[in-house]
């Protein structure tokens, strides 16, 4: 299992590298200034981290109340992921539309694109991170 220090390093590297990639990329793709898209990216990242905490806490409490356990089946994991992303969409689309002065549909497409980037990025980043910083038991083997 990873240490607290390793988890903090992972989270910081994940977010900083993602912001360094998505900010100029998003600004270019959506024809928005890099500074403005950078604000959207930072607000989105911060919102996602806070939402992650609040959503998972609430989801776990709901599972304990209705199921008596926080163990998740595959179906519950799918529901969890979809509900998390839907909630994040509801939180971010109005902000993106307001801040960039774009229609809700454009903000929705931007948000879906950002989520798609993070899906691919998370897979690649975590694979690379596990290679560069292997788990202690993997390093011993």
N, CA, C and O of each residue as an XYZ file, in Angstrom:
564
protein
N       0.847     -1.180      0.000
C       0.000      0.000      0.000
C       0.892      1.242      0.000
O       1.988      1.234      0.559
N       0.411      2.289     -0.625
C       1.186      3.528     -0.721
C       1.132      4.318      0.589
O       0.156      4.255      1.337
N       2.201      5.058      0.838
C       2.278      5.880      2.044
C       1.522      7.192      1.821
O       1.175      7.538      0.692
N       1.279      7.904      2.901
C       0.610      9.212      2.804
C       1.433     10.161      1.934
O       0.882     10.872      1.094
N       2.761     10.173      2.138
C       3.651     11.038      1.360
C       3.550     10.697     -0.132
O       3.501     11.589     -0.979
N       3.521      9.417     -0.437
C       3.422      8.983     -1.828
C       2.081      9.393     -2.428
O       2.023      9.815     -3.582
N       1.009      9.272     -1.658
C      -0.319      9.660     -2.151
C      -0.397     11.164     -2.418
O      -1.025     11.592     -3.386
N       0.233     11.956     -1.569
C       0.261     13.405     -1.774
C       1.068     13.736     -3.026
O       0.648     14.558     -3.841
N       2.237     13.088     -3.180
C       3.051     13.297     -4.384
C       2.237     12.925     -5.629
O       2.231     13.659     -6.617
N       1.563     11.797     -5.571
C       0.752     11.336     -6.696
C      -0.311     12.371     -7.060
O      -0.442     12.747     -8.224
N      -1.070     12.831     -6.063
C      -2.155     13.790     -6.316
C      -1.622     15.104     -6.890
O      -2.185     15.644     -7.841
N      -0.538     15.612     -6.308
C       0.024     16.879     -6.787
C       0.569     16.751     -8.206
O       0.294     17.597     -9.057
N       1.337     15.700     -8.460
C       1.861     15.499     -9.809
C       0.732     15.309    -10.814
O       0.766     15.871    -11.908
N      -0.263     14.518    -10.440
C      -1.397     14.267    -11.328
C      -2.045     15.580    -11.745
O      -2.248     15.824    -12.934
N      -2.366     16.421    -10.779
C      -3.087     17.660    -11.076
C      -2.210     18.680    -11.790
O      -2.668     19.324    -12.734
N      -0.975     18.842    -11.366
C      -0.106     19.850    -11.994
C       0.214     19.504    -13.443
O       0.185     20.376    -14.312
N       0.518     18.237    -13.707
C       0.815     17.826    -15.085
C      -0.448     17.950    -15.944
O      -0.384     18.407    -17.086
N      -1.588     17.543    -15.393
C      -2.842     17.654    -16.144
C      -3.120     19.113    -16.505
O      -3.485     19.411    -17.642
N      -2.951     20.012    -15.556
C      -3.194     21.434    -15.830
C      -2.225     21.967    -16.881
O      -2.608     22.774    -17.728
N      -0.978     21.519    -16.829
C       0.016     21.966    -17.811
C      -0.334     21.482    -19.219
O       0.006     22.141    -20.201
N      -1.005     20.347    -19.322
C      -1.399     19.810    -20.631
C      -2.723     20.407    -21.095
O      -2.831     20.883    -22.225
N      -3.726     20.381    -20.224
C      -5.086     20.743    -20.637
C      -5.260     22.238    -20.889
O      -6.070     22.626    -21.731
N      -4.528     23.074    -20.186
C      -4.721     24.519    -20.332
C      -4.407     25.010    -21.742
O      -5.278     25.607    -22.375
N      -3.198     24.784    -22.260
C      -2.954     25.258    -23.633
C      -3.752     24.465    -24.678
O      -4.200     25.029    -25.677
N      -3.926     23.169    -24.447
C      -4.683     22.331    -25.368
C      -6.135     22.800    -25.452
O      -6.662     23.000    -26.547
N      -6.776     22.972    -24.306
C      -8.167     23.407    -24.273
C      -8.348     24.796    -24.856
O      -9.306     25.053    -25.585
N      -7.423     25.693    -24.532
C      -7.505     27.041    -25.099
C      -7.444     27.019    -26.613
O      -8.178     27.738    -27.291
N      -6.561     26.185    -27.132
C      -6.400     26.071    -28.583
C      -7.613     25.410    -29.239
O      -8.141     25.925    -30.225
N      -8.050     24.288    -28.705
C      -9.170     23.543    -29.282
C     -10.455     24.366    -29.269
O     -11.208     24.363    -30.242
N     -10.702     25.066    -28.175
C     -11.962     25.806    -28.041
C     -11.831     27.281    -28.410
O     -12.768     28.060    -28.239
N     -10.658     27.653    -28.917
C     -10.404     29.028    -29.340
C     -10.734     30.031    -28.246
O     -11.443     31.015    -28.455
N     -10.189     29.739    -27.074
C     -10.345     30.575    -25.882
C      -8.932     30.937    -25.431
O      -8.003     30.155    -25.632
N      -8.759     32.100    -24.829
C      -7.420     32.456    -24.364
C      -6.923     31.409    -23.364
O      -7.701     30.844    -22.594
N      -5.632     31.169    -23.394
C      -5.027     30.190    -22.482
C      -5.277     30.590    -21.041
O      -5.518     29.727    -20.197
N      -5.224     31.866    -20.743
C      -5.482     32.336    -19.381
C      -6.909     31.996    -18.962
O      -7.126     31.470    -17.870
N      -7.879     32.293    -19.820
C      -9.273     31.982    -19.475
C      -9.498     30.486    -19.327
O     -10.185     30.050    -18.404
N      -8.926     29.698    -20.227
C      -9.105     28.261    -20.106
C      -8.355     27.728    -18.889
O      -8.774     26.747    -18.275
N      -7.245     28.377    -18.544
C      -6.517     28.001    -17.328
C      -7.368     28.197    -16.086
O      -7.344     27.372    -15.173
N      -8.125     29.296    -16.054
C      -9.031     29.535    -14.927
C     -10.090     28.435    -14.883
O     -10.384     27.894    -13.817
N     -10.660     28.107    -16.041
C     -11.653     27.030    -16.104
C     -11.034     25.717    -15.620
O     -11.665     24.976    -14.866
N      -9.815     25.429    -16.045
C      -9.148     24.181    -15.657
C      -8.883     24.130    -14.153
O      -9.120     23.102    -13.519
N      -8.397     25.225    -13.580
C      -8.107     25.251    -12.136
C      -9.404     25.138    -11.326
O      -9.464     24.385    -10.354
N     -10.435     25.882    -11.721
C     -11.722     25.796    -11.017
C     -12.295     24.390    -11.159
O     -12.824     23.835    -10.195
N     -12.195     23.814    -12.347
C     -12.708     22.462    -12.577
C     -11.974     21.443    -11.709
O     -12.602     20.573    -11.104
N     -10.670     21.547    -11.647
C      -9.866     20.630    -10.832
C     -10.203     20.766     -9.361
O     -10.388     19.768     -8.664
N     -10.283     21.995     -8.890
C     -10.603     22.241     -7.481
C     -12.002     21.726     -7.155
O     -12.213     21.081     -6.128
N     -12.948     22.018     -8.036
C     -14.327     21.545     -7.842
C     -14.370     20.025     -7.829
O     -15.051     19.429     -6.994
N     -13.645     19.394     -8.750
C     -13.630     17.926     -8.821
C     -13.061     17.318     -7.537
O     -13.581     16.318     -7.041
N     -12.009     17.910     -7.005
C     -11.429     17.373     -5.762
C     -12.403     17.525     -4.594
O     -12.572     16.596     -3.805
N     -13.042     18.684     -4.480
C     -14.007     18.897     -3.398
C     -15.234     18.001     -3.577
O     -15.721     17.402     -2.618
N     -15.725     17.916     -4.813
C     -16.875     17.063     -5.107
C     -16.546     15.604     -4.813
O     -17.386     14.866     -4.299
N     -15.334     15.191     -5.136
C     -14.894     13.825     -4.871
C     -15.042     13.505     -3.383
O     -15.559     12.450     -3.015
N     -14.591     14.409     -2.549
C     -14.667     14.200     -1.100
C     -16.130     14.135     -0.647
O     -16.536     13.186      0.023
N     -16.913     15.150     -1.020
C     -18.309     15.245     -0.581
C     -19.139     14.081     -1.130
O     -19.900     13.451     -0.396
N     -18.984     13.806     -2.421
C     -19.768     12.751     -3.057
C     -19.457     11.392     -2.438
O     -20.373     10.646     -2.092
N     -18.176     11.064     -2.296
C     -17.812      9.752     -1.753
C     -18.244      9.598     -0.300
O     -18.652      8.513      0.114
N     -18.159     10.659      0.465
C     -18.622     10.608      1.846
C     -20.128     10.329      1.876
O     -20.588      9.453      2.607
N     -20.883     11.078      1.081
C     -22.332     10.880      1.022
C     -22.706      9.513      0.477
O     -23.621      8.867      0.988
N     -22.007      9.070     -0.554
C     -22.294      7.769     -1.155
C     -22.039      6.648     -0.142
O     -22.838      5.720     -0.019
N     -20.923      6.742      0.576
C     -20.614      5.720      1.589
C     -21.660      5.704      2.703
O     -22.079      4.634      3.144
N     -22.080      6.877      3.155
C     -23.111      6.931      4.192
C     -24.427      6.334      3.687
O     -25.109      5.614      4.416
N     -24.776      6.638      2.439
C     -25.997      6.076      1.861
C     -25.893      4.552      1.747
O     -26.856      3.839      2.026
N     -24.742      4.064      1.342
C     -24.563      2.609      1.237
C     -24.680      1.941      2.604
O     -25.310      0.893      2.746
N     -24.066      2.561      3.603
C     -24.162      1.994      4.955
C     -25.615      1.963      5.422
O     -26.065      0.979      6.010
N     -26.335      3.035      5.160
C     -27.725      3.108      5.611
C     -28.625      2.105      4.899
O     -29.442      1.434      5.531
N     -28.470      2.006      3.576
C     -29.392      1.172      2.797
C     -28.915     -0.265      2.568
O     -29.721     -1.156      2.302
N     -27.591     -0.486      2.672
C     -27.091     -1.836      2.409
C     -26.340     -2.421      3.604
O     -26.114     -3.629      3.664
N     -25.957     -1.575      4.548
C     -25.234     -2.062      5.718
C     -23.749     -2.283      5.474
O     -23.052     -2.787      6.355
N     -23.250     -1.915      4.296
C     -21.844     -2.080      3.961
C     -21.448     -1.064      2.892
O     -22.299     -0.535      2.177
N     -20.157     -0.801      2.794
C     -19.664      0.076      1.735
C     -19.014     -0.725      0.605
O     -18.454     -0.148     -0.327
N     -19.089     -2.056      0.690
C     -18.561     -2.899     -0.385
C     -19.415     -2.704     -1.628
O     -20.645     -2.734     -1.567
N     -18.742     -2.504     -2.760
C     -19.440     -2.185     -4.002
C     -19.356     -3.348     -4.991
O     -18.287     -3.907     -5.238
N     -20.506     -3.690     -5.540
C     -20.550     -4.647     -6.636
C     -20.154     -3.903     -7.914
O     -19.969     -2.686     -7.890
N     -20.028     -4.611     -8.999
C     -19.717     -3.971    -10.279
C     -20.832     -2.991    -10.650
O     -20.555     -1.875    -11.091
N     -22.070     -3.396    -10.477
C     -23.201     -2.520    -10.817
C     -23.174     -1.242     -9.971
O     -23.433     -0.154    -10.485
N     -22.868     -1.370     -8.701
C     -22.809     -0.186     -7.835
C     -21.626      0.686     -8.214
O     -21.720      1.911     -8.137
N     -20.518      0.088     -8.620
C     -19.365      0.879     -9.068
C     -19.711      1.686    -10.324
O     -19.300      2.838    -10.460
N     -20.459      1.080    -11.227
C     -20.890      1.795    -12.434
C     -21.813      2.946    -12.037
O     -21.642      4.068    -12.513
N     -22.791      2.675    -11.168
C     -23.689      3.720    -10.685
C     -22.892      4.841    -10.005
O     -23.159      6.021    -10.230
N     -21.933      4.473     -9.189
C     -21.086      5.430     -8.478
C     -20.352      6.338     -9.468
O     -20.359      7.559     -9.311
N     -19.730      5.755    -10.471
C     -18.962      6.534    -11.449
C     -19.863      7.459    -12.257
O     -19.534      8.627    -12.466
N     -20.994      6.939    -12.708
C     -21.924      7.740    -13.514
C     -22.506      8.878    -12.676
O     -22.586     10.013    -13.143
N     -22.909      8.583    -11.454
C     -23.474      9.616    -10.579
C     -22.438     10.691    -10.248
O     -22.762     11.878    -10.211
N     -21.195     10.274    -10.008
C     -20.130     11.241     -9.724
C     -19.948     12.182    -10.914
O     -19.941     13.402    -10.750
N     -19.804     11.615    -12.103
C     -19.574     12.436    -13.296
C     -20.773     13.320    -13.605
O     -20.600     14.469    -14.013
N     -21.983     12.809    -13.419
C     -23.182     13.617    -13.650
C     -23.210     14.805    -12.689
O     -23.496     15.930    -13.097
N     -22.917     14.556    -11.424
C     -22.885     15.639    -10.436
C     -21.842     16.683    -10.769
O     -22.082     17.882    -10.625
N     -20.682     16.227    -11.215
C     -19.622     17.152    -11.588
C     -20.043     17.986    -12.800
O     -19.748     19.179    -12.871
N     -20.721     17.365    -13.733
C     -21.237     18.055    -14.903
C     -22.220     19.154    -14.483
O     -22.149     20.279    -14.979
N     -23.118     18.827    -13.585
C     -24.110     19.794    -13.096
C     -23.422     20.975    -12.403
O     -23.871     22.116    -12.510
N     -22.340     20.690    -11.700
C     -21.613     21.750    -11.010
C     -20.798     22.626    -11.960
O     -20.718     23.840    -11.772
N     -20.194     22.013    -12.979
C     -19.235     22.751    -13.807
C     -19.833     23.450    -15.034
O     -19.379     24.535    -15.397
N     -20.822     22.861    -15.667
C     -21.344     23.446    -16.911
C     -21.824     24.888    -16.715
O     -21.472     25.745    -17.526
N     -22.609     25.193    -15.681
C     -23.022     26.599    -15.513
C     -21.840     27.547    -15.301
O     -21.841     28.666    -15.813
N     -20.832     27.098    -14.546
C     -19.657     27.948    -14.337
C     -18.931     28.206    -15.657
O     -18.590     29.346    -15.971
N     -18.697     27.143    -16.427
C     -17.989     27.293    -17.702
C     -18.763     28.231    -18.631
O     -18.175     29.109    -19.262
N     -20.076     28.042    -18.710
C     -20.910     28.892    -19.573
C     -20.824     30.351    -19.130
O     -20.680     31.252    -19.957
N     -20.912     30.574    -17.834
C     -20.854     31.943    -17.313
C     -19.469     32.556    -17.528
O     -19.352     33.658    -18.064
N     -18.431     31.849    -17.113
C     -17.081     32.424    -17.154
C     -16.614     32.699    -18.578
O     -16.018     33.741    -18.851
N     -16.884     31.771    -19.475
C     -16.421     31.948    -20.854
C     -17.469     32.636    -21.741
O     -17.226     32.880    -22.923
N     -18.631     32.945    -21.162
C     -19.717     33.600    -21.900
C     -20.070     32.809    -23.162
O     -20.128     33.343    -24.270
N     -20.305     31.509    -22.943
C     -20.691     30.622    -24.048
C     -22.038     29.993    -23.706
O     -22.426     29.959    -22.538
N     -22.755     29.495    -24.716
C     -24.024     28.820    -24.443
C     -23.813     27.553    -23.604
O     -22.723     26.980    -23.588
N     -24.866     27.131    -22.914
C     -24.774     25.914    -22.080
C     -24.343     24.697    -22.892
O     -23.576     23.868    -22.402
N     -24.826     24.583    -24.121
C     -24.450     23.439    -24.956
C     -22.936     23.431    -25.214
O     -22.303     22.376    -25.152
N     -22.363     24.588    -25.499
C     -20.916     24.692    -25.727
C     -20.165     24.342    -24.443
O     -19.164     23.627    -24.479
N     -20.652     24.847    -23.316
C     -20.031     24.534    -22.025
C     -20.114     23.042    -21.737
O     -19.164     22.449    -21.226
N     -21.250     22.437    -22.066
C     -21.421     20.995    -21.894
C     -20.388     20.228    -22.727
O     -19.738     19.309    -22.230
N     -20.245     20.615    -23.994
C     -19.254     19.951    -24.860
C     -17.833     20.137    -24.334
O     -17.020     19.215    -24.389
N     -17.542     21.319    -23.832
C     -16.220     21.561    -23.245
C     -16.001     20.642    -22.050
O     -14.945     20.024    -21.916
N     -17.004     20.556    -21.186
C     -16.876     19.743    -19.984
C     -16.731     18.258    -20.323
O     -15.935     17.553    -19.704
N     -17.489     17.794    -21.290
C     -17.380     16.393    -21.710
C     -15.991     16.130    -22.300
O     -15.402     15.075    -22.067
N     -15.483     17.080    -23.052
C     -14.134     16.942    -23.617
C     -13.091     16.893    -22.512
O     -12.168     16.080    -22.562
N     -13.230     17.754    -21.520
C     -12.296     17.754    -20.387
C     -12.374     16.412    -19.660
O     -11.343     15.836    -19.312
N     -13.580     15.915    -19.431
C     -13.743     14.618    -18.754
C     -13.111     13.502    -19.577
O     -12.484     12.601    -19.020
N     -13.269     13.554    -20.891
C     -12.643     12.554    -21.759
C     -11.126     12.611    -21.674
O     -10.458     11.578    -21.620
N     -10.587     13.825    -21.662
C      -9.137     13.974    -21.492
C      -8.691     13.330    -20.189
O      -7.725     12.567    -20.172
N      -9.391     13.632    -19.092
C      -8.992     13.098    -17.790
C      -9.119     11.579    -17.732
O      -8.344     10.927    -17.033
N     -10.060     11.016    -18.437
C     -10.203      9.565    -18.475
C      -8.950      8.925    -19.076
O      -8.381      8.000    -18.497
N      -8.528      9.418    -20.229
C      -7.339      8.880    -20.898
C      -6.084      9.232    -20.102
O      -5.207      8.392    -19.899
N      -6.014     10.481    -19.657
C      -4.852     10.947    -18.901
C      -4.663     10.145    -17.617
O      -3.541      9.754    -17.293
N      -5.738      9.895    -16.887
C      -5.635      9.149    -15.622
C      -5.081      7.747    -15.865
O      -4.240      7.265    -15.107
N      -5.552      7.105    -16.915
C      -5.050      5.766    -17.242
C      -3.549      5.817    -17.506
O      -2.783      5.048    -16.926
N      -3.131      6.734    -18.391
C      -1.717      6.840    -18.756
C      -0.859      7.287    -17.574
O       0.202      6.717    -17.321
N      -1.318      8.302    -16.857
C      -0.543      8.815    -15.734
C      -0.333      7.738    -14.675
O       0.786      7.535    -14.205
N      -1.403      7.053    -14.302
C      -1.288      6.054    -13.237
C      -0.406      4.877    -13.645
O       0.329      4.333    -12.821
N      -0.477      4.498    -14.883
C       0.391      3.431    -15.380
C       1.857      3.873    -15.294
O       2.706      3.133    -14.797
N       2.142      5.076    -15.776
C       3.503      5.603    -15.722
C       3.956      5.805    -14.272
O       5.089      5.476    -13.923
N       3.078      6.341    -13.441
C       3.425      6.579    -12.044
C       3.791      5.263    -11.353
O       4.774      5.197    -10.615
N       3.005      4.228    -11.595
C       3.287      2.925    -10.982
C       4.602      2.330    -11.492
O       5.242      1.542    -10.796
N       4.996      2.709    -12.700
C       6.278      2.242    -13.243
C       7.438      2.997    -12.606
O       8.441      2.398    -12.219
N       7.292      4.319    -12.501
C       8.367      5.156    -11.946
C       8.449      5.018    -10.428
O       9.544      4.997     -9.866
N       7.310      4.924     -9.769
C       7.241      4.786     -8.313
C       6.482      3.504     -7.968
O       5.319      3.562     -7.569
N       7.135      2.346     -8.118
C       6.412      1.085     -7.875
C       5.985      0.952     -6.414
O       6.586      1.538     -5.513
N       4.948      0.177     -6.213
C       4.512     -0.130     -4.849
C       5.651     -0.814     -4.111
O       6.426     -1.545     -4.728
N       5.772     -0.596     -2.806
C       6.879     -1.193     -2.045
C       7.004     -2.703     -2.246
O       8.111     -3.210     -2.427
N       5.874     -3.434     -2.216
C       5.953     -4.895     -2.385
C       6.360     -5.277     -3.801
O       6.963     -6.330     -4.006
N       6.033     -4.421     -4.797
C       6.444     -4.675     -6.177
C       7.934     -4.425     -6.323
O       8.630     -5.155     -7.028
N       8.415     -3.393     -5.653
C       9.838     -3.052     -5.739
C      10.704     -4.168     -5.136
O      11.807     -4.426     -5.617
N      10.204     -4.823     -4.086
C      10.952     -5.903     -3.438
C      10.978     -7.170     -4.275
O      11.932     -7.945     -4.201
N       9.949     -7.386     -5.063
C       9.816     -8.652     -5.805
C      10.836     -8.799     -6.906
O      10.844     -9.809     -7.609
